[in-house]
Amino acid sequence: MAKTLGPAEELVFLFQKPKTPMPGSRRRKNGTRYTMEEWANKQGFRWYTLETIPRGWRQ
């Protein structure tokens, strides 16, 4: 989907709980799971929570 955006557009995610495990993720050897935050960072997406979203983006 990000590839279909124009050069002046960006796909940004708003997570309610970025530490939530990805659906279908398996437990790692250390007992943790792959989170939505880790996925977005790995894929190069910018993301925010309601607490961190820029003020100018709120209505």
Helices and strands as residue ranges (DSSP letters): G 2-4, E 12-14, H 36-43, E 46-48, G 55-57
